[in-house]
Amino acid sequence: MGEGSIQNQIRRLRFEHGEMTQQVLAERAGCTRQTIGALEQGGYVPSLALAFRIARVFGVGVEDVFEFLD
Amino acid sequence: MDFSTSSQTRIRAWLALVVWSVAGVGFVATFFAGGGPGGFAVDSTRHLAGAGALAFGFFGYWSVLWFTRQRRGAPPLTDERDAEIAARANQLTLVVVLVGVFSLAIGLWIAYEGSGQVPVGWMWFLAYGSVILASLTSPIAMLVMDGRTSGHG
């Protein structure tokens, strides 16, 4: 069974929310700017808790931010 | 210290690498200079120099931790990704130190099998060397893993 991959719409959502900077998103989501950068680059998969916090910052559901691809 | 471009994990890893590299070179130079392992056990000057190298490493690393500490009211400098990097780096460090100690022990056995006795100075090298190896491996592993999970590595 393959692991699949998780893609996200963080970069798009940041720009749709007044071109929010990575630093601002990081502070609101409770993580570091480097982690937001890593997420946008696809180099890191967040915990469920961080995924929910990021989605909450944008006021959307988790599945509007993250997508699981088989 | 400016964390705007690099994470605390990355900055600490680079500084730790520098500090422990200096300590490691200092200890190895002390150990092999002036008679090598055979005379190390009875040479108090070299004992002191070796201990000084290790002390420099610990004090230097402690200084790195202090200067790069989380300031009150500042944004968080570490998060779950840093914790994951540290955990994986520690796992790798354990394996590297185990392999290093095992290799040195076997190497000494092979080298001194004929004479039937190992110069006791090598025990100092094993003790100090394992600390320095662990202290060097951890930041290297952190830098590699940080690079990989940043999406640029």
Backbone of each chain as ProteinMPNN parsed JSONL, in Angstrom:
{"seq_chain_A": "MGEGSIQNQIRRLRFEHGEMTQQVLAERAGCTRQTIGALEQGGYVPSLALAFRIARVFGVGVEDVFEFLD", "coords_chain_A": {"N_chain_A": [[0.852, -1.191, 0.0], [0.694, 2.098, -1.001], [2.233, 5.162, 0.27], [1.199, 7.549, -0.478], [0.685, 11.084, -1.006], [0.762, 14.369, 0.438], [-0.632, 17.331, -0.425], [-0.753, 20.919, -0.349], [-2.571, 24.041, -0.022], [-1.484, 26.326, 0.958], [0.143, 28.502, 0.176], [-1.429, 29.72, -1.826], [-3.717, 30.368, -0.335], [-2.632, 32.152, 1.499], [-2.085, 34.365, -0.106], [-4.602, 34.967, -0.92], [-5.615, 35.925, 1.35], [-5.082, 38.685, 1.846], [-2.41, 38.821, 1.065], [-0.932, 37.616, 3.098], [1.926, 37.291, 5.126], [4.476, 34.752, 5.475], [5.537, 34.819, 8.008], [3.555, 36.039, 9.558], [1.465, 34.187, 9.301], [2.725, 32.019, 10.494], [3.039, 32.925, 13.138], [0.367, 33.158, 13.906], [-0.483, 30.556, 13.632], [1.084, 29.255, 15.384], [3.679, 28.23, 14.916], [6.964, 27.985, 13.387], [8.366, 30.35, 11.003], [9.978, 29.049, 9.231], [8.893, 26.508, 9.126], [6.437, 26.962, 7.884], [7.439, 27.715, 5.399], [8.666, 25.294, 4.694], [6.423, 23.661, 4.511], [5.085, 24.84, 2.347], [6.892, 24.303, 0.362], [6.597, 21.662, 0.143], [8.159, 19.967, 1.581], [7.674, 19.059, 4.089], [5.372, 17.357, 6.18], [2.68, 18.278, 8.114], [1.674, 17.901, 11.611], [-1.549, 16.686, 12.706], [-2.656, 18.507, 14.479], [-1.323, 20.935, 13.911], [-2.097, 21.237, 11.275], [-4.848, 21.685, 11.59], [-4.732, 24.086, 13.009], [-3.614, 25.815, 11.132], [-5.568, 25.768, 9.147], [-7.612, 26.936, 10.609], [-6.67, 29.541, 10.908], [-7.062, 30.526, 8.359], [-9.738, 30.338, 8.248], [-11.07, 28.182, 7.165], [-11.899, 24.732, 6.303], [-9.931, 21.804, 7.148], [-9.585, 20.165, 4.926], [-9.758, 21.953, 2.908], [-7.372, 23.092, 2.86], [-5.39, 21.11, 2.974], [-4.664, 18.256, 0.978], [-5.062, 14.872, 0.347], [-3.303, 12.715, -1.685], [-3.565, 9.732, -3.453]], "CA_chain_A": [[0.0, 0.0, 0.0], [1.542, 3.281, -1.108], [2.041, 6.155, 1.324], [0.5, 8.71, -0.999], [1.348, 12.347, -0.691], [-0.143, 15.409, 0.897], [-0.372, 18.64, -1.008], [-1.494, 21.955, 0.376], [-2.894, 25.289, -0.719], [-1.129, 27.395, 1.897], [0.64, 29.686, -0.531], [-2.575, 30.381, -2.465], [-4.575, 30.927, 0.71], [-1.974, 33.344, 2.069], [-2.249, 35.514, -1.001], [-6.025, 35.32, -0.932], [-5.907, 36.597, 2.629], [-4.351, 39.948, 1.946], [-0.969, 38.562, 0.921], [-0.388, 37.345, 4.436], [3.304, 36.793, 5.072], [4.73, 33.478, 6.155], [5.784, 35.099, 9.422], [2.261, 36.289, 10.216], [0.773, 32.905, 9.375], [3.422, 31.198, 11.487], [2.709, 33.405, 14.486], [-1.035, 32.848, 14.209], [-0.662, 29.104, 13.703], [1.904, 28.727, 16.467], [4.852, 27.479, 14.452], [8.0, 28.898, 12.896], [8.276, 30.731, 9.594], [10.669, 28.013, 8.444], [7.977, 25.378, 8.928], [5.5, 27.364, 6.819], [8.194, 27.604, 4.15], [8.84, 23.868, 4.394], [5.116, 23.146, 4.079], [4.795, 25.33, 1.0], [7.81, 23.64, -0.569], [6.269, 20.24, 0.102], [9.205, 19.191, 2.235], [7.277, 18.636, 5.436], [3.953, 17.075, 6.395], [2.434, 18.72, 9.488], [0.813, 17.094, 12.474], [-2.974, 17.033, 12.577], [-2.931, 19.723, 15.263], [-0.855, 22.11, 13.16], [-2.961, 21.362, 10.096], [-6.095, 22.33, 12.031], [-4.465, 25.483, 13.384], [-3.422, 26.581, 9.886], [-6.89, 25.911, 8.524], [-8.379, 27.875, 11.433], [-6.189, 30.893, 10.594], [-7.69, 30.945, 7.102], [-11.191, 30.246, 8.401], [-11.594, 27.135, 6.28], [-11.705, 23.39, 6.819], [-8.605, 21.222, 6.888], [-9.511, 19.627, 3.567], [-9.599, 23.064, 1.959], [-5.946, 23.457, 2.878], [-4.569, 19.933, 2.688], [-5.299, 17.258, 0.13], [-4.322, 13.605, 0.303], [-3.293, 12.133, -3.018], [-3.139, 8.328, -3.449]], "C_chain_A": [[0.884, 1.237, 0.0], [1.236, 4.294, -0.021], [1.21, 7.337, 0.838], [1.263, 9.972, -0.673], [0.299, 13.374, -0.286], [0.275, 16.74, 0.281], [-1.181, 19.677, -0.252], [-1.64, 23.229, -0.449], [-2.487, 26.506, 0.121], [-0.694, 28.664, 1.163], [-0.528, 30.465, -1.157], [-3.461, 31.067, -1.421], [-3.95, 32.161, 1.353], [-2.212, 34.559, 1.199], [-3.713, 35.936, -1.109], [-6.447, 36.005, 0.367], [-4.992, 37.8, 2.803], [-2.85, 39.792, 1.864], [-0.299, 38.437, 2.295], [1.032, 36.784, 4.316], [3.42, 35.451, 5.791], [4.899, 33.698, 7.654], [4.47, 35.294, 10.175], [1.491, 34.977, 10.358], [1.403, 32.018, 10.452], [3.049, 31.622, 12.905], [1.278, 33.049, 14.861], [-1.266, 31.346, 14.365], [0.19, 28.471, 14.804], [3.036, 27.835, 16.001], [5.887, 28.476, 13.959], [7.781, 29.22, 11.415], [8.919, 29.663, 8.705], [9.759, 26.815, 8.173], [6.933, 25.712, 7.863], [6.184, 27.258, 5.463], [8.359, 26.153, 3.721], [7.531, 23.249, 3.899], [4.823, 23.574, 2.643], [5.681, 24.671, -0.049], [7.5, 22.16, -0.702], [7.302, 19.359, 0.773], [8.825, 18.665, 3.601], [5.773, 18.426, 5.495], [3.643, 17.392, 7.853], [1.659, 17.693, 10.296], [-0.632, 17.517, 12.242], [-3.274, 18.346, 13.296], [-2.504, 20.972, 14.504], [-1.706, 22.331, 11.915], [-4.27, 22.059, 10.461], [-5.861, 23.8, 12.37], [-4.278, 26.358, 12.144], [-4.767, 26.817, 9.206], [-7.731, 26.937, 9.28], [-7.966, 29.322, 11.151], [-6.879, 31.415, 9.336], [-9.222, 30.881, 7.174], [-11.818, 29.224, 7.471], [-11.387, 25.773, 6.941], [-10.328, 22.845, 6.442], [-8.491, 20.748, 5.44], [-9.493, 20.72, 2.506], [-8.135, 23.505, 1.885], [-5.077, 22.279, 2.437], [-5.366, 18.916, 1.892], [-4.421, 16.017, 0.091], [-4.459, 13.0, -1.082], [-2.778, 10.702, -2.953], [-2.014, 8.123, -4.465]], "O_chain_A": [[1.722, 1.411, 0.885], [0.143, 4.305, 0.545], [0.591, 8.041, 1.636], [2.363, 9.922, -0.123], [-0.88, 13.259, -0.62], [1.404, 17.198, 0.458], [-2.171, 19.352, 0.404], [-0.929, 23.452, -1.429], [-3.079, 27.578, 0.001], [-1.124, 29.766, 1.504], [-0.612, 31.688, -1.042], [-3.896, 32.204, -1.608], [-4.655, 33.105, 1.71], [-2.504, 35.647, 1.695], [-4.022, 37.102, -1.355], [-7.525, 36.594, 0.445], [-4.241, 37.908, 3.772], [-2.101, 40.528, 2.507], [0.725, 39.053, 2.589], [1.293, 35.906, 3.494], [2.57, 35.079, 6.6], [4.467, 32.881, 8.467], [4.292, 34.784, 11.281], [0.931, 34.694, 11.416], [0.703, 31.357, 11.219], [2.778, 30.782, 13.764], [1.006, 32.68, 16.003], [-2.131, 30.917, 15.129], [0.033, 27.291, 15.116], [3.321, 26.806, 16.615], [5.702, 29.685, 14.1], [7.119, 28.483, 10.684], [8.47, 29.407, 7.587], [9.847, 26.185, 7.119], [6.581, 24.865, 7.042], [5.595, 26.775, 4.497], [8.214, 25.819, 2.545], [7.529, 22.421, 2.988], [4.37, 22.772, 1.826], [5.279, 24.5, -1.2], [8.067, 21.475, -1.553], [7.324, 18.147, 0.563], [9.579, 17.903, 4.206], [5.0, 19.205, 4.939], [4.277, 16.832, 8.747], [1.073, 16.755, 9.756], [-0.902, 18.566, 11.658], [-4.032, 19.183, 12.805], [-3.241, 21.957, 14.461], [-2.0, 23.468, 11.545], [-4.742, 22.925, 9.724], [-6.689, 24.655, 12.057], [-4.73, 27.502, 12.11], [-5.062, 27.921, 8.749], [-8.47, 27.712, 8.674], [-8.806, 30.222, 11.153], [-7.235, 32.591, 9.253], [-9.91, 31.326, 6.255], [-12.96, 29.382, 7.041], [-10.776, 25.675, 8.005], [-9.658, 23.356, 5.544], [-7.448, 20.903, 4.805], [-9.242, 20.444, 1.334], [-7.729, 24.205, 0.956], [-4.156, 22.433, 1.635], [-6.567, 18.735, 2.095], [-3.218, 16.087, -0.159], [-5.562, 12.796, -1.588], [-1.677, 10.467, -2.455], [-1.514, 7.009, -4.616]]}, "seq_chain_B": "MDFSTSSQTRIRAWLALVVWSVAGVGFVATFFAGGGPGGFAVDSTRHLAGAGALAFGFFGYWSVLWFTRQRRGAPPLTDERDAEIAARANQLTLVVVLVGVFSLAIGLWIAYEGSGQVPVGWMWFLAYGSVILASLTSPIAMLVMDGRTSGHG", "coords_chain_B": {"N_chain_B": [[20.837, 37.482, 18.211], [20.017, 36.932, 14.782], [17.108, 35.553, 13.662], [15.729, 35.657, 11.363], [16.187, 34.587, 8.869], [17.244, 32.041, 9.203], [16.432, 29.079, 11.042], [16.242, 28.535, 14.628], [17.132, 25.991, 15.204], [18.808, 25.436, 13.011], [20.766, 27.45, 13.189], [21.846, 26.921, 15.722], [22.83, 24.37, 15.225], [24.839, 24.819, 13.303], [26.603, 26.464, 14.774], [27.218, 24.761, 16.9], [28.502, 22.792, 15.516], [30.805, 24.13, 14.685], [31.989, 24.77, 17.175], [32.386, 22.189, 18.347], [33.963, 21.043, 16.411], [36.336, 22.463, 16.638], [36.975, 21.725, 19.26], [37.254, 18.98, 18.881], [39.38, 18.775, 17.022], [41.324, 19.912, 18.602], [41.492, 18.051, 20.723], [42.24, 15.666, 19.377], [44.685, 16.451, 18.28], [46.104, 16.904, 20.636], [46.067, 14.351, 21.692], [47.487, 12.733, 19.863], [49.857, 14.039, 19.559], [53.26, 14.391, 20.681], [54.152, 11.768, 21.461], [52.014, 10.077, 21.194], [49.312, 7.637, 21.721], [50.466, 5.876, 23.531], [51.953, 7.286, 25.467], [50.097, 8.965, 26.534], [48.572, 8.353, 28.771], [50.23, 8.767, 30.933], [51.038, 11.338, 30.861], [50.558, 14.252, 32.278], [50.256, 16.859, 31.397], [49.276, 16.65, 28.817], [46.946, 15.34, 29.436], [45.595, 17.385, 30.743], [45.379, 19.232, 28.685], [43.755, 17.813, 26.913], [41.454, 17.539, 28.445], [40.871, 20.201, 28.608], [40.176, 20.77, 25.981], [37.81, 19.342, 25.757], [36.332, 20.653, 27.709], [36.204, 23.172, 26.573], [34.532, 22.551, 24.435], [32.115, 21.853, 25.77], [31.576, 24.213, 27.246], [31.513, 26.062, 25.19], [29.34, 25.111, 23.687], [27.322, 25.376, 25.542], [27.292, 28.14, 25.715], [26.42, 28.747, 23.151], [23.799, 27.747, 23.298], [22.788, 29.51, 25.188], [23.041, 32.076, 24.029], [21.354, 31.809, 21.861], [18.86, 31.494, 22.855], [15.302, 31.242, 23.529], [13.665, 34.28, 23.535], [11.731, 36.21, 25.83], [8.42, 36.892, 24.931], [8.995, 36.928, 22.263], [8.416, 35.602, 18.915], [7.75, 32.039, 18.576], [10.665, 30.039, 18.455], [11.115, 27.473, 17.85], [9.395, 24.5, 16.765], [7.069, 21.801, 16.096], [8.316, 20.632, 13.898], [11.038, 21.119, 14.316], [11.362, 19.643, 16.643], [10.942, 17.094, 15.66], [13.073, 16.876, 13.89], [15.2, 17.014, 15.713], [14.739, 14.699, 17.211], [15.064, 12.663, 15.312], [17.681, 13.16, 14.571], [18.984, 12.592, 16.947], [18.511, 9.845, 17.145], [19.997, 8.939, 14.95], [22.508, 9.787, 15.755], [22.982, 8.161, 17.963], [23.257, 5.655, 16.735], [25.514, 6.124, 15.12], [27.488, 6.645, 17.052], [27.507, 4.209, 18.409], [28.411, 2.527, 16.345], [30.88, 3.738, 15.902], [32.264, 3.376, 18.367], [32.25, 0.608, 18.505], [33.737, 0.01, 16.173], [36.214, 1.188, 16.781], [36.944, -0.333, 19.004], [37.15, -2.907, 17.9], [39.099, -2.342, 16.001], [41.291, -1.702, 17.624], [41.691, -4.133, 18.831], [42.465, -5.682, 16.63], [44.792, -4.312, 15.906], [46.451, -4.616, 18.112], [46.52, -7.269, 18.707], [48.621, -9.049, 18.412], [50.554, -8.25, 20.326], [49.218, -8.574, 22.652], [48.353, -6.728, 24.513], [46.732, -3.586, 25.059], [47.639, -0.181, 24.736], [46.92, 1.85, 27.502], [46.2, 4.437, 27.139], [44.5, 4.615, 24.997], [42.016, 4.242, 26.071], [41.315, 6.723, 27.028], [41.027, 8.012, 24.635], [38.854, 6.652, 23.617], [36.88, 7.363, 25.478], [36.8, 10.275, 25.472], [36.653, 10.629, 22.738], [34.197, 9.441, 22.004], [32.355, 11.178, 23.117], [32.912, 13.533, 21.709], [32.454, 12.652, 19.107], [29.699, 12.112, 19.199], [28.794, 14.695, 19.722], [29.475, 15.998, 17.419], [28.187, 14.587, 15.412], [25.45, 14.93, 15.877], [24.725, 17.761, 15.301], [25.415, 17.761, 12.576], [23.663, 15.859, 11.514], [21.287, 17.163, 12.1], [21.47, 19.434, 10.446], [21.439, 18.253, 7.925], [18.925, 16.964, 7.949], [17.251, 19.123, 8.407], [17.655, 20.516, 6.068], [16.582, 18.688, 4.249], [13.861, 18.549, 4.988], [13.108, 21.087, 4.549], [12.507, 21.408, 1.994], [14.303, 22.36, 0.271], [16.505, 20.814, 0.282]], "CA_chain_B": [[21.031, 36.717, 16.974], [18.928, 37.122, 13.839], [16.489, 34.311, 13.257], [14.795, 35.962, 10.287], [16.411, 33.761, 7.688], [17.526, 30.661, 9.6], [15.752, 28.675, 12.266], [17.107, 28.344, 15.787], [17.745, 24.672, 15.049], [19.887, 25.508, 12.025], [21.84, 28.292, 13.725], [22.494, 26.165, 16.799], [23.569, 23.24, 14.65], [26.074, 25.343, 12.691], [27.52, 26.922, 15.821], [27.679, 23.574, 17.625], [29.457, 22.114, 14.633], [32.068, 24.886, 14.752], [32.56, 24.615, 18.52], [32.859, 20.821, 18.578], [35.066, 20.767, 15.483], [37.531, 23.02, 17.279], [37.28, 20.862, 20.411], [37.695, 17.688, 18.371], [40.734, 18.925, 16.471], [42.193, 20.145, 19.758], [41.722, 16.807, 21.46], [42.995, 14.716, 18.547], [46.064, 16.955, 18.228], [46.695, 16.651, 21.957], [46.21, 12.918, 21.927], [48.488, 12.092, 19.009], [51.131, 14.764, 19.607], [54.146, 14.135, 21.822], [54.282, 10.377, 21.926], [50.87, 9.246, 20.802], [48.481, 7.048, 22.784], [51.264, 5.158, 24.518], [52.369, 8.133, 26.576], [49.037, 9.879, 26.966], [48.061, 8.004, 30.106], [51.143, 9.19, 32.011], [51.439, 12.727, 30.592], [49.506, 15.074, 32.886], [50.062, 18.061, 30.584], [48.367, 16.291, 27.718], [45.646, 15.089, 30.095], [44.97, 18.684, 31.005], [45.034, 19.825, 27.388], [42.607, 17.066, 26.401], [40.279, 17.931, 29.234], [40.576, 21.583, 28.215], [39.47, 20.731, 24.695], [36.441, 18.902, 26.027], [35.687, 21.742, 28.456], [35.902, 24.206, 25.577], [33.352, 22.101, 23.702], [30.906, 21.966, 26.595], [31.306, 25.619, 27.559], [31.126, 26.711, 23.932], [27.988, 24.703, 23.325], [26.419, 26.012, 26.51], [27.202, 29.543, 25.302], [25.559, 28.774, 21.966], [22.413, 27.587, 23.756], [22.368, 30.711, 25.916], [22.904, 33.221, 23.112], [20.28, 31.573, 20.882], [17.694, 31.066, 23.615], [14.015, 31.886, 23.259], [13.454, 35.503, 24.314], [10.35, 36.38, 26.294], [7.586, 37.703, 24.062], [9.362, 36.753, 20.852], [7.735, 34.476, 18.277], [8.411, 30.761, 18.887], [11.836, 29.757, 17.615], [11.077, 26.058, 17.454], [8.052, 23.919, 16.754], [7.046, 20.353, 15.965], [9.292, 20.189, 12.889], [12.347, 21.109, 14.975], [11.372, 18.511, 17.578], [11.088, 15.88, 14.861], [14.458, 16.873, 13.405], [16.076, 16.689, 16.848], [14.539, 13.288, 17.581], [15.681, 11.816, 14.283], [19.13, 13.371, 14.653], [19.458, 11.851, 18.123], [18.515, 8.425, 16.788], [21.135, 8.704, 14.065], [23.717, 9.98, 16.556], [23.166, 6.949, 18.767], [23.765, 4.594, 15.86], [26.878, 6.473, 14.697], [28.391, 6.462, 18.193], [27.629, 2.764, 18.619], [29.281, 1.992, 15.291], [32.21, 4.288, 16.131], [32.881, 2.703, 19.52], [32.458, -0.784, 18.09], [34.824, -0.026, 15.194], [37.475, 1.478, 17.469], [37.274, -1.484, 19.849], [37.616, -3.987, 17.018], [40.351, -1.881, 15.404], [42.349, -1.839, 18.625], [41.948, -5.574, 18.995], [43.231, -6.134, 15.465], [46.108, -3.68, 15.916], [47.298, -5.043, 19.237], [46.296, -8.694, 18.978], [49.912, -9.723, 18.502], [51.272, -7.921, 21.568], [48.427, -9.071, 23.781], [47.906, -5.659, 25.421], [46.421, -2.31, 24.409], [48.041, 0.975, 25.558], [45.745, 2.319, 28.243], [45.842, 5.772, 26.627], [43.372, 4.498, 24.069], [40.753, 4.363, 26.819], [40.99, 8.153, 27.031], [40.535, 8.353, 23.293], [37.51, 6.079, 23.51], [35.967, 8.151, 26.309], [36.655, 11.631, 24.925], [36.26, 10.548, 21.337], [32.77, 9.139, 21.848], [31.622, 12.419, 23.42], [33.094, 14.47, 20.592], [31.763, 12.097, 17.934], [28.256, 12.349, 19.381], [28.526, 16.124, 19.663], [29.631, 16.429, 16.028], [27.203, 13.907, 14.559], [24.108, 15.48, 16.084], [24.448, 18.943, 14.474], [25.486, 17.43, 11.139], [22.396, 15.202, 11.186], [20.231, 18.186, 12.13], [21.584, 20.272, 9.25], [20.996, 17.462, 6.77], [17.479, 16.743, 8.03], [16.588, 20.417, 8.234], [17.705, 20.795, 4.629], [15.654, 17.8, 3.54], [12.457, 18.861, 5.268], [12.775, 22.467, 4.178], [12.092, 21.405, 0.606], [15.409, 22.832, -0.562], [17.656, 19.943, 0.468]], "C_chain_B": [[19.793, 36.811, 16.088], [18.38, 35.784, 13.359], [15.587, 34.513, 12.038], [14.98, 35.05, 9.084], [16.682, 32.298, 8.032], [16.805, 30.342, 10.888], [16.761, 28.548, 13.4], [17.847, 27.006, 15.675], [18.962, 24.738, 14.139], [21.07, 26.32, 12.562], [22.594, 27.558, 14.823], [23.335, 25.027, 16.244], [24.886, 23.722, 14.041], [27.08, 25.751, 13.765], [28.076, 25.744, 16.624], [28.724, 22.825, 16.807], [30.824, 22.805, 14.694], [32.757, 24.627, 16.099], [33.157, 23.219, 18.703], [33.935, 20.401, 17.578], [36.371, 21.266, 16.075], [37.956, 22.12, 18.448], [37.838, 19.518, 19.94], [39.107, 17.744, 17.822], [41.729, 19.12, 17.616], [42.505, 18.867, 20.5], [42.566, 15.824, 20.658], [44.463, 15.137, 18.453], [46.783, 16.666, 19.546], [46.996, 15.175, 22.152], [47.369, 12.317, 21.134], [49.842, 12.817, 19.031], [51.951, 14.304, 20.806], [54.132, 12.719, 22.342], [53.108, 9.485, 21.609], [50.154, 8.618, 21.987], [49.292, 6.362, 23.874], [51.615, 6.011, 25.722], [51.271, 9.004, 27.151], [48.616, 9.631, 28.411], [48.943, 8.532, 31.234], [51.584, 10.642, 31.849], [50.333, 13.668, 31.097], [49.243, 16.353, 32.09], [49.078, 17.792, 29.452], [46.985, 15.922, 28.26], [44.871, 16.385, 30.232], [44.518, 19.337, 29.703], [43.811, 19.126, 26.787], [41.329, 17.434, 27.13], [39.864, 19.355, 28.885], [39.806, 21.641, 26.909], [38.014, 20.341, 24.901], [35.661, 19.994, 26.771], [35.314, 22.883, 27.518], [34.631, 23.837, 24.804], [32.075, 22.286, 24.508], [30.552, 23.422, 26.891], [30.849, 26.372, 26.305], [29.702, 26.38, 23.546], [26.964, 25.327, 24.271], [26.215, 27.49, 26.137], [26.294, 29.686, 24.08], [24.093, 28.68, 22.376], [21.914, 28.863, 24.418], [22.125, 31.883, 24.962], [21.759, 33.044, 22.119], [18.981, 31.169, 21.575], [16.432, 31.818, 23.173], [13.862, 33.113, 24.149], [11.981, 35.64, 24.667], [9.589, 37.313, 25.346], [7.897, 37.579, 22.583], [8.578, 35.589, 20.253], [8.471, 33.166, 18.581], [9.546, 30.463, 17.907], [11.884, 28.306, 17.165], [9.628, 25.576, 17.464], [8.169, 22.416, 16.539], [8.064, 19.838, 14.952], [10.691, 20.124, 13.503], [12.469, 19.927, 15.934], [11.577, 17.198, 16.824], [12.517, 15.751, 14.333], [15.408, 16.454, 14.521], [15.96, 15.217, 17.22], [15.22, 12.361, 16.587], [17.199, 11.951, 14.308], [19.71, 12.603, 15.839], [19.502, 10.351, 17.853], [19.736, 8.094, 15.936], [22.45, 8.82, 14.841], [24.017, 8.739, 17.385], [23.783, 5.836, 17.931], [25.22, 4.874, 15.471], [27.87, 6.258, 15.837], [28.584, 4.98, 18.493], [28.587, 2.147, 17.607], [30.719, 2.474, 15.5], [32.94, 3.579, 17.254], [33.19, 1.24, 19.17], [33.663, -0.883, 17.155], [36.169, 0.211, 15.862], [37.905, 0.273, 18.309], [37.82, -2.635, 19.004], [38.964, -3.615, 16.395], [41.517, -2.03, 16.366], [42.706, -3.31, 18.83], [42.808, -6.089, 17.842], [44.669, -5.592, 15.531], [47.027, -4.261, 16.985], [47.145, -6.515, 19.59], [47.623, -9.414, 19.212], [50.611, -9.484, 19.83], [50.502, -8.365, 22.807], [48.005, -7.999, 24.764], [47.737, -4.35, 24.65], [46.916, -1.178, 25.306], [46.821, 1.611, 26.208], [45.305, 3.72, 27.801], [44.666, 5.737, 25.669], [42.021, 4.587, 24.784], [40.317, 5.813, 26.921], [40.412, 8.554, 25.681], [39.116, 7.848, 23.102], [36.497, 6.947, 24.273], [35.722, 9.544, 25.711], [36.118, 11.594, 23.498], [34.78, 10.279, 21.149], [31.917, 10.372, 22.146], [31.711, 13.381, 22.238], [32.387, 13.966, 19.337], [30.259, 12.345, 18.022], [27.926, 13.827, 19.188], [28.692, 16.68, 18.256], [28.544, 15.832, 15.136], [25.825, 14.555, 14.665], [23.844, 16.745, 15.248], [24.516, 18.669, 12.982], [24.163, 16.8, 10.698], [21.258, 16.223, 11.161], [20.27, 19.051, 10.877], [21.086, 19.531, 8.014], [19.475, 17.309, 6.78], [16.702, 18.032, 7.879], [16.556, 20.787, 6.758], [16.7, 19.959, 3.866], [14.204, 18.201, 3.763], [12.099, 20.302, 4.937], [12.282, 22.526, 2.741], [13.179, 21.905, -0.321], [16.538, 21.826, -0.609], [17.849, 18.857, -0.54]], "O_chain_B": [[18.664, 36.774, 16.576], [19.085, 34.99, 12.736], [14.775, 33.646, 11.714], [14.023, 34.774, 8.361], [16.38, 31.41, 7.235], [16.588, 31.217, 11.726], [17.968, 28.465, 13.173], [19.028, 26.905, 16.006], [20.013, 24.176, 14.446], [22.226, 25.926, 12.408], [23.825, 27.567, 14.857], [24.428, 24.756, 16.741], [25.929, 23.1, 14.243], [28.263, 25.423, 13.675], [29.253, 25.729, 16.984], [29.697, 22.296, 17.344], [31.862, 22.146, 14.749], [33.945, 24.31, 16.153], [34.293, 23.078, 19.158], [34.73, 19.505, 17.862], [37.39, 20.578, 16.022], [39.134, 21.798, 18.603], [38.778, 18.987, 20.529], [39.933, 16.878, 18.112], [42.828, 18.566, 17.602], [43.654, 18.621, 20.868], [43.496, 15.218, 21.19], [45.366, 14.305, 18.533], [47.935, 16.233, 19.553], [48.033, 14.799, 22.699], [48.134, 11.503, 21.651], [50.849, 12.274, 18.576], [51.399, 13.879, 21.821], [54.103, 12.502, 23.553], [53.197, 8.264, 21.742], [50.366, 9.024, 23.13], [48.848, 6.278, 25.019], [51.584, 5.539, 26.858], [51.483, 9.703, 28.142], [48.342, 10.563, 29.167], [48.474, 8.726, 32.356], [52.415, 11.125, 32.619], [49.312, 13.856, 30.436], [48.127, 16.873, 32.108], [48.182, 18.589, 29.172], [45.973, 16.169, 27.606], [43.69, 16.481, 29.899], [43.434, 19.914, 29.621], [42.936, 19.78, 26.219], [40.271, 17.615, 26.526], [38.679, 19.685, 28.866], [38.897, 22.455, 26.745], [37.106, 20.923, 24.308], [34.483, 20.226, 26.497], [34.248, 23.485, 27.647], [33.773, 24.683, 24.549], [31.079, 22.805, 24.004], [29.391, 23.82, 26.803], [29.936, 27.196, 26.35], [28.942, 27.254, 23.127], [25.885, 25.748, 23.853], [25.107, 28.017, 26.233], [25.503, 30.625, 23.988], [23.249, 29.425, 21.878], [20.761, 29.255, 24.237], [21.124, 32.591, 25.078], [21.245, 34.03, 21.59], [18.103, 30.57, 20.954], [16.496, 32.872, 22.54], [13.923, 33.007, 25.374], [11.102, 35.237, 23.905], [10.072, 38.393, 25.007], [7.144, 38.071, 21.743], [8.127, 34.7, 20.975], [9.679, 33.177, 18.816], [9.399, 30.617, 16.695], [12.597, 27.954, 16.225], [8.759, 26.177, 18.095], [9.225, 21.826, 16.767], [8.613, 18.749, 15.115], [11.442, 19.185, 13.241], [13.519, 19.293, 16.032], [12.29, 16.307, 17.285], [13.094, 14.664, 14.329], [16.308, 15.642, 14.308], [16.962, 14.563, 17.51], [15.873, 11.391, 16.974], [17.918, 10.975, 14.092], [20.796, 12.031, 15.745], [20.43, 9.666, 18.285], [20.42, 7.098, 16.17], [23.384, 8.052, 14.615], [25.169, 8.319, 17.495], [24.715, 5.16, 18.367], [26.057, 3.972, 15.491], [28.969, 5.747, 15.616], [29.695, 4.544, 18.797], [29.459, 1.351, 17.959], [31.666, 1.713, 15.299], [34.109, 3.221, 17.109], [34.255, 0.719, 19.501], [34.512, -1.759, 17.324], [37.149, -0.47, 15.559], [39.08, -0.097, 18.324], [38.825, -3.255, 19.354], [39.856, -4.454, 16.275], [42.608, -2.439, 15.967], [43.874, -3.669, 18.98], [43.761, -6.84, 18.054], [45.63, -6.309, 15.252], [48.235, -4.379, 16.781], [47.59, -6.955, 20.65], [47.736, -10.27, 20.089], [51.197, -10.404, 20.4], [51.079, -8.512, 23.885], [47.356, -8.313, 25.762], [48.49, -4.05, 23.724], [46.654, -1.192, 26.508], [45.817, 1.878, 25.548], [44.175, 4.133, 28.059], [43.925, 6.712, 25.544], [41.013, 4.959, 24.184], [39.124, 6.118, 26.906], [39.452, 9.321, 25.592], [38.279, 8.523, 22.503], [35.404, 7.226, 23.78], [34.579, 9.936, 25.477], [35.267, 12.391, 23.104], [34.163, 10.826, 20.234], [30.884, 10.588, 21.512], [30.711, 13.965, 21.821], [31.794, 14.748, 18.594], [29.627, 12.739, 17.042], [26.917, 14.174, 18.575], [28.117, 17.718, 17.929], [28.045, 16.49, 14.222], [25.122, 14.709, 13.666], [22.832, 16.802, 14.548], [23.77, 19.263, 12.203], [23.612, 17.152, 9.655], [20.373, 16.156, 10.307], [19.226, 19.367, 10.306], [20.401, 20.103, 7.166], [18.817, 17.497, 5.757], [15.619, 18.045, 7.294], [15.557, 21.305, 6.259], [16.042, 20.449, 2.948], [13.406, 18.193, 2.826], [10.937, 20.699, 5.029], [11.72, 23.53, 2.305], [13.023, 21.887, -1.542], [17.44, 21.948, -1.438], [18.803, 18.085, -0.442]]}, "name": "protein", "num_of_chains": 2, "seq": "MGEGSIQNQIRRLRFEHGEMTQQVLAERAGCTRQTIGALEQGGYVPSLALAFRIARVFGVGVEDVFEFLDMDFSTSSQTRIRAWLALVVWSVAGVGFVATFFAGGGPGGFAVDSTRHLAGAGALAFGFFGYWSVLWFTRQRRGAPPLTDERDAEIAARANQLTLVVVLVGVFSLAIGLWIAYEGSGQVPVGWMWFLAYGSVILASLTSPIAMLVMDGRTSGHG"}
